[in-house]
Amino acid sequence: MKNNDFNKKLSNMLNSEEITLPESLSAYNIETLINEKGGIVNPRRSATHIGKRIVKIMASAAAVIVLLVGVLAVADISMMKISEKKQEEVNNTVIEDTLANSDYSEIEAVVLNYYKNIFNSANTYESFADKMAGAVYDAQTNGTVNEEAYDMEASNTAQSTNTSSNDTAGTHSTTNVQVSGVDEADIIKNDGRYIYYLNDNILTVTDCENAENMSIVSQLDVCEDFANGYANEMYIYGNKLIVLINVQTDLESEVSEKASEALCDCFCVVAYFDTVINVYDITDKSDIELEYTQTIDGEYVTSRLVDGRIITVSSYSIPYDYVTTGDFTEACEAVKGVSVPCYNVNGGEVKKVAADAIECFDEDSPTQYTVTAVTDLDTLDEPKVNAYLGGGYEVYCTADEMFIAETVCSYWTMGEEYIVTDENGVKFQTATHIYKFDITDDGVIYVDDVVVGGTFINQFSMDKYGDYFRIATTGAKYGKDSATFVYVLDKDLKVVGYIEDIAKGEDMKSARFMGNTLYLVTFYQTDPLFVIDLTDPTKPEIKGELKIPGFSSYLHPIGNNLVIGVGEGGTMNGTDGSAKVSLFDVSDPCDPKEIDNYTVADAYFDTNHKAFMTVDADTFGLCLYSRFSREDHRIMMFDVTENGLTIHGEYSGNAVDTYYGTLRGAFIGDTIFAVNGYGIKAYSMTTNELLGEAEF
């Protein structure tokens, strides 16, 4: 019998309700026979990909031996199928009992039923796969090895109107944000006299009133109370300083050894995090006091500050694999205890997110929550916390709406193929699931969701303008080459406008929505800049295209009909390792032009939008790093003139032959400051001379 025929027959037998074997072919007798012929050994082969362990049986060319091994598998699996049905009934009863009288029964049912599959998979691997996975019949006596064999799959337990707020910055720099009036956290803040810099958990406050004699007013370890804390970023709001911290919890899920081997032949440890929000009173800059603290289950993702309210987004992964062996009743109680995210304020009572503030987005694979919290910084009352089982990690936010996006992928697993489709029913390799929320007095409230083809590259892939939400994505239709796609959706998230297959074979590198115009950069060997007209939401239209060497990773409007592109330089054959800034004239959307550019060999610009500094309508600054020298990092300031780009000045940060932290620029009046983890330097923007410096 051919192996393919054997596979089909085996599959048919496994799918039947019952299998009755004669005593001579019982599992015991067959196993005894094989042991007499050389036995079964288990080399514990590695899985070739997550989610599916392919187990190959290498056996003698003698068909009877292959068949005997196969029958042994049938015998074991058939008995498992019968016992699993009974166990399934028992497990379901356990879950029902566990959910009894629970206010969270609806969400816990989803979590526990998913966990039941994980638990069963772990025990299935323990009892059967450990015996059969990687089984090899040693046929050395006849010197023949048959590489063609049937596959057995073992389930795994793995969890697996857009404008910068400081286009006219005024007397001091502020964080360059995506949406005007919606502040974003950063590692540097500036209130017009004091510069606040966060590096390696140390907050340094520098009095910059006298640039020639700057003084370090205070330094504070914002994670001194946490053994495993990491300060991400911060805000300044009046006399309050808000620091957002990730803290690794004591919970570490150790995936069982058997389950780990099914995945990757390694021992896995999964870390879990809390999001901590510390609010400090900075009325006295030399004596900063902790005023309020909030802890939320889940790892910090991002945040926004709108009208005195800080909105945080965290991702809470349910620690399913914390208990994958032992008594199922006890295991269910343990999982139930961590099935809903919690929070507390000022170290007080730990509270679960309210049952009516939780929704389930993903019943098929409920592995993590998106947790949102809205905190009024004026009152510092208890936050409004909502949790969504599912959700995403990239955020676009206006003053009253939030859009959260996640990437979903087509995949093949356990003999089934899952293909994602967009709102138009088009099949894609990857797609974007977008969730729409209203920001209200009751928290961040879910409104609607939609799936569009392709995936975003960052928050600038998304935009809200008037009643329309727009998104640019990159990816491949199923079985096709990569391309870029533009969707326009109405207030109900229905697609009303669509452009497909832009720049086939290329990937999107940057996007920027500016009113009714979208600027796109794609790249393969050169940088096509596309100008797309969105004036008619139902008929978005490509107006112009420009191909130049290199590509831009960040686009920024400056002046009238001018766009700055920051990225990498190159030739018509690809990138060359240089940093490049371009000035585009987009006054004629049908004929965009690169009117000037500046490149620095063997270097790169920081293309994080928060590192882009706008001084006024004609002057901007970028942070530059050498690719080969740790000491060569500086702020480069450019003027935009009728002749193109002119270097206004170059301002080096403190440099030592050690890690110096991220370089950032800030300005107060006509003084520019270069700040890194080692210290701060002040320069005159009029004469470019060094005025003073201070070490941290």
N, C-alpha and C positions, 0 to 999 in steps of 0.2 A: 504494500500500500504506500502511495506517495505521501510525503509529509503533509502536503496541502490537504489531501483527502483525510488524513488522520486528524488534522486540525479541525476540519469541518465536522467530522464525526464526533470528536471530543466536545466541540462547542455545542452541538445538538444534544449530546448526552447531558451536558451540564445545565442546559436550559430546560430540560425536561423536569417534571414535577418530582419524580422519584427514579432511582436507579437501583435495581436489585442484582447483586452479583452472586454467582455460585460460590460455595465455600472454598473451592479450589482456587478461586481468584479473589479471595478475601485479602484485605490490606495486609493482615498478619502473614498469610502464606506467601504472598507476592514479595513482601519485604524480606522474609526469611530466605526465599529463593535468591533474591538479588544479593543479600549479604553473603550467601554461600559462594556467589560468583565474583565477589570482589568488593561489594559494598558501595555505599554512596558517600561521597565526600562533598564538602561545602566550601568553595573558595571565597565566598562572600564577594562576588563581583560588584563593582561600583555601578550605580545607575548612570545611564547616559544623559538623562535629563530629569529635572524635577517634575514630580507629579506622576511618573510612570516608571516602574522598575521592570526592565526587560530581563527575564531570566532564561538563559539558554541551557538546554540539556545536551551535553556532549556525550555521545554513546557509541557503542560498537556499531559497525555497519550492519550487523545482524539485525534484521527487521524485528525478529521476535523479542530481542532485548529492549529495543525502542518501545515496542508495544507494551511490554511488561511494565516498563517505567511509566508509560502513559496510563496504563490501567491502575497502577498504584495511585497516580494523581487523581484519576476519576474516583477511585474508592474513597480517598481522603476527602476530596472536595464534595462528593455526594453526601457523605456523612455530615460534613460541615453544613451543607445547605439545609439539611433536615434540622440539625441542632440550632442553626442560626435562626430558623423560623420561630422555634420555641423561645430562643433567647430574645428575639425581637419583641415578642409578646411580653416577656418579663420586663425588658427594658422600657417598653412603652408604659407599663403599669407603674414602674418606678418613677418615670417622668411625671405621670399624672399625679401621683402621690406627692412628689416634690413641689408641684405647682399649686397644690391645694391651698386655698385661702390667701393667695399672693396678689397684691395690688399690681404686680408687674407680670402677671401670668402670660399675657399675650406676647410680650417681648422675650420673656424667659423661655417660652415654648419654642420659639425660633432658635434661640441659643442652645438649648438642651438637645433638641432634635439634631442639630448640626454636630454637637459634641458626641451624641450617641454614635454617629458614623465614625468619628475619629476614634472613639473608645473601641468600637468593634474592629476597626482596621488595625489598631495596635495589637489587640488580642488575637486577631486572625493571623497577623504576621508572627506573633509569638508561638502560636500552636501549630501553624501549618507552613508558612513561608520559611520559617527557620529550618524546617525539615526538608522542604523541597526546593527553596530558592537557591539557585546556583548549583543544583545537584548535578553531579557528573558521574556517569558510569565509567569506571576505570577499565578500559578495554585494551590494556597494554598487551594482553596475551595474543591478540591478533593484529596489533600494530595499526589499527584503523580507527580514526576519529571522524564521526559524522558531524560536521558543523551545522548542518541543517537540522533544526529541531523546533519544537513548538514553544510558544511564548506563554508565560504566566505573568499576570500583572498583579502587583501587590499595592494596595492603596497606601498613600503616605499620610503622615500626620502633620505635614508642614503647614504653617500659616503663611501659609505663604504671605461825552464831550471831553475830550481827553486833552488835558493841557497841564503843564507843570505849574505848581503853585507859586514858584519863584521865578517866573519868566521876567518879572520886574522885581528883583529881589529887595531893593531898598537899601537900608543902612547895614544890614548884616545878612549872612547866608542862612538859608533854611533848607530842610531836606527836600531834594528834588523828588516830587511825587507824581503819580500817574493822573490822579483826579484832583482838581482844584478844590480845596476845602476839606480834603480827606487826608489827614496826616498819616505818615508811615514811620515805623520805628527804624532806628539806625544806631550805629555805634558811636556817632558823634552828633552832638546837639550844641546849639549856640543861641544865647538869649540876648546878644548885643553887647555883653560885657564879659560873661563867663563862658568858657568853652568846656563842655563835658565830653570826656572820651572814655570809652569802655573797651578794655583790652585784657584778656586773660583773667576775667572775673574782677578786675580792679577798675573802679570808677575813679577817674582823676578829674578834679575841678580846678581849672586854671583861671586866675583873674588876669584878663588881658586888657584892662583899661589903659595901662601904660605898657605899650609894646616893648619898650626898651628895658623894662624892669618887671617882667611877668613873674607872678608868684603862684606856687602850687598851694591852693587854699586848703584842699583836703584830698585824701585818698581813702577809698573805702572798699573793702573786700565784700562784695555783695553776695558772695556764696559762702561766707564764713560759717554759716549754720548748716551747710550741706556738705556731706563727705563727697558726694558725686554730683555736684552742681556745675552747670555751665551757663553763664550769662550770655544771652543771644543779642539783645538790643534794647533800646530804651526810648522813652519820650520825656519831654519837658512840657508841663502844663501848669502855667502860673508858678506858684511856689511848690509844686509837686514834681518829683522825678519818679518815673515809673520804669522799673527794670523787669524784663521778661526772661525767665530762667527755666532751663530744663534740668530736672533733677532725676537721676536714676534711682529707682525704688529698690527696696530690699528684695522684691520679687524677681527671681530669675528662673525662667522655665527651662528645666533640663529635659530635653526630649529624650525619651527612653532609648537605651542603647539599641534595642532591636529596631525601633522606628527610624532611628538615625541611619542605621546601616541600610535600610530600605531606600533611603534618600541619597546618601553620598558617602557611606562608609566613614563617617566622622561623628564626633560627639558634639552636639549643638547646644549652645546656651543662648537664650533669647533675653535681651534686656528690656525692661519696661521703664517708662518715664512719667513724671508728673510735670505739669506746667505750673510754675509758681510766679505770681505777680506781686512784686514788692513795690509799695508806694512810700516814698520818702518825703519828709518835710525838709525843704531846702531853703527855708526862710533865712536861716543862718548857714551860709555856705561852709563855714568852718566847723559846724557842729550838725551834721546831717543825721536826722533821726528817722527810724522806721516808724511809719504811721499806720500802715495797713498791710496785711498780707493775705493772699488768696491762693489756694492750692486746688488744682483740678486734675483728675485722672487723665493721662494722655500726654503725648509728646507735643510740644509747642510747634505749630505750623507757621502761623503768621498772625498779624493783628492790624487794626486800624484805630485811629482816634478821630471821632467825629462829634462836634458839639459837646465837648466835655465828657463824652462816653468812650471808654476803651472797649473795643470788640476783639476778642481773642478767638482763634480757631486752633483746636488741638485734635490730635488723633489718638484715640484710645484703642489699643489692640487687646482683645479678650484673650487671657492666658489659658486657652483650651488645653495646651499640651502640658500644663502644670501637673495635671493628674490624668495619666493615660493607662494606669494599671491599678489593680486592686479592686475593691468592692465598688460596683457601679452605683449603688445607692449613696455611698459616701462621696463618690466622685461627682455625682450630680449636685449634691449639696454644696460641694466646694466650688463647682463652676457657677452655680446659681449665685453664690456669694460674690462673684466677680463679674457677673453678667451685665451689670448696670454701672456706668461710671459714677463716681462720687466727687464731692468737693467739700471744702471747709474754708471758713473765714477766720483769720486771726488765731489759728490753732484750736478753734472751738470744735463743736460737734461735727463729725463727719456725716454728711447727708448724701443720700442718693439723689440723682436727678429725678425730679418729679415724674411720676408715671405718665401724666398727661402732657409732659414736655418731651416725650420720646417718640420717635417714629422709626419704622423699619423700611429702609430703601432696598435691602438685598436679603431676601430670605434664602436664596440658594447658597450663598457663601457669606454668612454674617460673621466676618472675622474682626471688624473694627468699627468703631464709632467715629463720626465727626462731631466734636463737642464744641459748642459755641457759648461764649459768656459775654454778657454786656454789663459793664460796671460803671456807675455814675461817679466820676472823680470828684464832683462837688460835695456829694453826700457820703460817699463811701459806704453805701448800704450794701446789703447782700446782693450778689450778682443775679441776673436773670440767665439761667443756664438751660440750654436745650441740647439734646443729643439725638443724633441720627445714625442708625445702624446701617453703615454704608457711607456714601458720600465721597468727597475728593480732597485735593490738597493744593490746588492752585486757585487763587482768589482774585476776583475783580470786585471792587466795592465803590458804591456811590454813597451819598449822605443817607439814603433811605433804602437802598437795595444792596444785596450781596449775591454774587454768582460764584458758586464753587464748582470746579471742574475736576474730573478724573479721567485717566486713560483706560479704555477697555480694549482687549485684544482678542482676535480670533485665535483659537487654539484647538489642538487635537489631544484628547486624553481619554484613557479608558475605553478605547475603541469608538469614541464618538467625536465628531467634529462640530465645533461651535464657531459660527461666523457672525460677526457683528454687522449690523446694517444701520445706515443713517436714517433720518426722518423721511427721506425720499425712497427708502427701501433699497438703496444701493449697497452692495456688499463691500466691506473694507477689511483690510488686515488689522488696522487699529482704528478706534473711534474715540470720541470725547463725549462723556456723559456730563451734562450741565444741569446743576440744581439751582433754582432761583429761590431767594428768600427775601422777605421784607424785614427791615430793621425797625422794630416797634418798642413800645414801653414794656412789652412782655418778653422781649428777647428777639432772637433771630428766628423768624417763623417761616417754615417751608411753604412755598407757593406752587411750584410746578417743576418739571424737569423734561429734558429732551436729549436725544442722542444725535450727534452729527458726525460725519465721516472725517477721518484724519485726527491728528492730535495737536494740541497747543504746544508752543515752545516756552512760554512764560505768561505772566499776567497781561503783557501788552498784546497778546493775541486776541484779547477780549475788549469790548467797549460797549457802552450804552450811550445812545444819542437820541434824544427825544423819546419816542415810544418804541424804539428799535434797539435790539441787542444784536451786535455783530461779532463774528468770530472768524479768524483765519486759522486754518489748520494745515498740517503737512502729513503726508502718509501715502499709502498705496491702496487703490481699489484691489479687491481680491484677485490675485493672479496678474496684477499689472505693476508697472514701475511707479516709483514715488512721484508725487506731484503736490501742488498746493491748492487749497479749496477755500472759498469764501462763502459764508452763510449770513443771511440777514433774517432775523426772526422778529415777529411782532410781540406785543406784550403778553400774549398767551403762549409764547415760544413755538409758534407755528412758522415754518420756513416760508418766507414770502419772496426771497431773492437768493440767487445761488450762482456762483461761478465755479466750474470744475476744471481739473486737469491743467492748472497753470504751471508752466515750466516743468514739463514731464521729465523725469529722470533726475530732478534736482530736489534739494531739501530747503525748506524755509529757514532762514537764519535770523530774521528780525521782522517785526511788524509794528506799525504805528498808525493809529486812527487819529485823524485831525479833522474834526468836524465831519463834513461829507466826503472826505477823501481818506483813502487808505494807501499807505506806502508799504510796500512789501519788498523784501530782499530774499532772493533764493540763490543757491550756489551749487555748482558742481566743479567747474574749473574757473569760472568767472562769476561776477556779481551782477545779475540782472536786477535793477531797481524798477519795480512796477508802480505805476500811478493808477489807482482804481477809483472811479467816480461812483459814489453811493448816493447821489442826490435823489435818484429814484430808487427807493428801497427794493422795489420789485424787479428792477433791471440794473443791477450793478454792472459796471462796464470798465474794461481795461482801456485807459486812455493812452498811456505811453509806456515805453520801456527803454531802459538804458543799460548797456553791458559795459562793465569796466573790470579791471583786474582786482582781485581780492574780494572781500565782502564786509558788510557792516553788521555788527551784532546788536547795536543799539542806535535808534534813530531819534532825533530830538529837533523840534521846531525852534527856529531862532530868527528874529527879525521878520520881515515880510517876504513871503514866498521863498523862504530859504529853509533847508533841512540839513542838519549835521548828521553824518554817519560815522560811527566809531567802530573800528574792527581791525581786520588784518589786511595787510597789503599782499601783493603778488604779481604774477605775470599772467598772460593769457593761458598758461598751462597749469595754474594753481597758485596756492599761497607760497610765500617765501620767508615766513618767520618774522616779518616786520610789523610794527604797529602803524596803523593808518587812520587818519581822520580826513573825511571828505566834506566838501561844501557843495550841496546840490541846489541848483536854481530850478524851482518847480512852478514858476510863474505861468509857463505854458504846460499844462498837464499832458498834452500830446507830445511834448518834446522836452523831457527833463534833461538837464545837463549837469555834469560835474564841472563846476567852474574853477575849482581848486582842490588840492589835497596836500597833506603833509605826512611823510612817513619817517619812522625811526627804525633803523636796522636792528635785528636781534632784540626786539623789545615787544611789549604788549601794553595796551591800555586796559585799565579796569573798566569793563563794560557793564558793571552793575550800575543801574540808573541812579542809585543813591550817591554814587561817587562822582556823578556829573554835577558841576557847580556852575550856575548861571550868575554872573555879576550884574549884567544889565542886558539890554536888547542886542548888544553888539559884542559882548565879551563873555567867554565861558572858559572853564578850566577842566582839565582831565588829569587823572593820576597815571603816571607812566612807570613801568618796571622793566629793568633789564632782564633778559632771559638767562644771563650768565653771571651777573654780579649782584650779590645780595645788598651791596652798599649803594648801587645806582638806582635810586627811586626818587621821583620828583613830581611836583605839580607843574603842568605845562598850561599856561594861560594863553588863549588866542583871541585876537580881535578880528571881527568880520568887517572888512572895508569894501569899497567899490572895486578894489583890485583882487579881492579874495581873502585868504587867510594870512594873517600876520602874527608872528609870535610876540605876545605882549611881554612875557617873562617866563623864566624857569626857576623853580623854588624847591631846593632839596630839603628832604626831611633829615632828622638826626640819623646818622648811619654808624653802626658798629657791626663787627663781624659775628653777630648773633641774630637770633630771630627778633625782629623789631616790630612785628604786628602790622596790621593793615594801615597803609598810608591814606589819609584823608585831608582834604583841603577845607578851609573855612575862611570867611572874611568878615571884618567889622570895619565899617567906614572904608578908608583906602588902604587898610592893612590886611594882608593875606597871611594865613597861618598854615604851615605844613605840620601835620600831627601824626605821630605813630606811637608804637608802644614804648619807645625809648625817650621821647620827649616832644617838645613843641618849638618851632622856629617861627619868628615873625619877620615879614618883609614888607617894605613899602611897595605898593602897586604903582606908585608914581615914578620912583627912581629904581626900583627893583633891588635896593640895597638891603642887607640883613640888618634888622633893627635890634633883635634880641633873641634869646633862646633860653629854654629851661629844660632840665632833665627830669623825667618822672622817676 
